[in-house]
Amino acid sequence: MRVTLCQKFNVQYAYTKLPNRFGQIDQTLINEKLTSTYSTILGIKCFTLLPLFLCSQLVPRCNSTGQAVPICKQICKESIHRCSFFLDIFDIEWPDEIDCDKLPDSNDPDICVGNRQAMELNQLANRHSK
């Protein structure tokens, strides 16, 4: 499945598993949802890992055993924390199905997506603050 918006923001993985966590299986509808609903907020760049968060929700990465890999809890919470203000301004709502507390947290990329990227961001930020 080719998801143009995810590729534009450099979210790279080769395989996805459908239906996604919202029960969506129609690739065209998923692409439209990303483009129509979230392209504005992605353009604001409220959180570097927001594209990974949104793409992982709508087109989840598939691990080597064929299972969908959810986003990590911390990335979910950080995305909502950093971007909710902007979503309110543009009258965009997070899907009700997004419940960060139900997501796993692990450094194992076969358990959840995003912790490695978050650690890299923190290391980069720490280098620049010294």
C-alpha positions as CSV (number, residue, x, y, z in Angstrom):
1,M,0.0,0.0,0.0
2,R,1.4,3.4,-1.0
3,V,0.6,6.2,1.4
4,T,1.8,9.4,-0.1
5,L,1.5,11.5,3.0
6,C,3.4,9.1,5.1
7,Q,6.2,8.9,2.5
8,K,6.3,12.7,2.3
9,F,7.1,12.8,6.0
10,N,9.6,10.0,5.7
11,V,7.7,7.4,7.5
12,Q,9.3,4.3,6.1
13,Y,8.3,0.7,6.4
14,A,7.7,-1.8,3.7
15,Y,4.7,-3.7,5.0
16,T,1.4,-2.8,6.6
17,K,-1.5,-4.9,8.1
18,L,-5.1,-4.1,7.4
19,P,-7.7,-3.7,8.8
20,N,-6.1,-1.0,10.9
21,R,-7.1,-0.5,14.5
22,F,-10.2,1.4,13.4
23,G,-11.4,-1.5,11.2
24,Q,-10.6,0.3,8.0
25,I,-9.5,-1.8,5.0
26,D,-10.1,0.5,2.1
27,Q,-6.7,2.0,1.1
28,T,-8.3,4.9,-0.8
29,L,-10.3,5.9,2.3
30,I,-7.3,5.6,4.5
31,N,-5.3,7.9,2.2
32,E,-8.2,10.3,2.0
33,K,-8.4,10.4,5.8
34,L,-4.7,11.1,6.2
35,T,-4.8,13.8,3.5
36,S,-8.0,15.5,4.3
37,T,-8.0,15.4,8.1
38,Y,-4.4,15.4,9.1
39,S,-2.3,17.1,6.4
40,T,-3.0,20.5,8.1
41,I,-1.8,19.4,11.5
42,L,1.2,17.6,10.0
43,G,2.1,20.8,8.2
44,I,2.3,22.7,11.5
45,K,5.0,20.3,12.7
46,C,3.9,20.4,16.4
47,F,5.8,17.2,17.1
48,T,8.5,15.6,15.0
49,L,7.1,12.1,15.5
50,L,3.5,13.0,14.8
51,P,3.7,11.6,11.2
52,L,4.9,8.3,12.6
53,F,2.1,8.3,15.2
54,L,-0.7,9.0,12.7
55,C,0.7,6.7,10.0
56,S,1.1,3.9,12.5
57,Q,-2.5,4.4,13.6
58,L,-4.0,4.3,10.0
59,V,-1.4,2.1,8.2
60,P,0.3,0.1,11.0
61,R,3.7,-1.5,10.3
62,C,3.7,-5.2,10.0
63,N,6.4,-7.2,11.8
64,S,8.2,-10.3,10.6
65,T,5.4,-12.6,11.8
66,G,2.7,-10.7,10.0
67,Q,1.3,-9.0,13.0
68,A,0.4,-5.3,13.1
69,V,2.8,-3.3,15.4
70,P,1.1,-0.5,17.4
71,I,2.7,2.8,18.2
72,C,4.3,3.0,21.6
73,K,2.4,4.5,24.5
74,Q,4.9,7.3,25.1
75,I,4.8,8.5,21.4
76,C,1.0,8.5,21.6
77,K,0.9,10.6,24.8
78,E,3.6,13.0,23.5
79,S,1.8,13.5,20.2
80,I,-1.4,14.4,22.0
81,H,0.3,16.6,24.5
82,R,2.3,18.6,22.0
83,C,-0.4,18.8,19.3
84,S,-3.8,19.0,21.0
85,F,-3.7,22.8,21.1
86,F,-3.3,23.0,17.4
87,L,-6.0,20.4,16.7
88,D,-8.4,22.5,18.8
89,I,-7.5,25.6,16.7
90,F,-8.3,23.7,13.5
91,D,-11.3,22.0,15.0
92,I,-9.8,18.5,14.4
93,E,-10.5,15.8,16.9
94,W,-8.4,12.8,17.8
95,P,-10.3,9.6,16.9
96,D,-12.1,8.3,19.9
97,E,-10.5,5.0,19.4
98,I,-7.0,6.4,20.3
99,D,-6.4,5.4,23.9
100,C,-2.7,5.8,24.7
101,D,-3.0,3.9,28.0
102,K,-4.0,0.7,26.1
103,L,-0.8,0.8,24.0
104,P,2.4,-1.0,24.9
105,D,5.8,0.6,25.7
106,S,8.9,-1.3,24.7
107,N,12.2,-0.7,23.1
108,D,11.6,-3.8,21.0
109,P,10.4,-2.6,17.5
110,D,8.4,-5.8,17.1
111,I,6.3,-4.8,20.2
112,C,5.7,-1.2,19.4
113,V,6.8,1.5,17.0
114,G,8.5,4.8,18.0
115,N,10.6,4.4,21.1
116,R,13.8,4.1,19.2
117,Q,13.0,7.3,17.2
118,A,12.1,9.1,20.5
119,M,15.4,8.1,22.0
120,E,17.2,9.4,19.0
121,L,15.3,12.7,19.2
122,N,16.2,13.1,22.9
123,Q,19.9,12.3,22.3
124,L,19.9,14.9,19.5
125,A,18.2,17.5,21.7
126,N,20.6,16.8,24.5
127,R,23.6,17.3,22.2
128,H,22.3,20.7,21.1
129,S,21.5,21.9,24.6
130,K,25.1,21.5,25.8
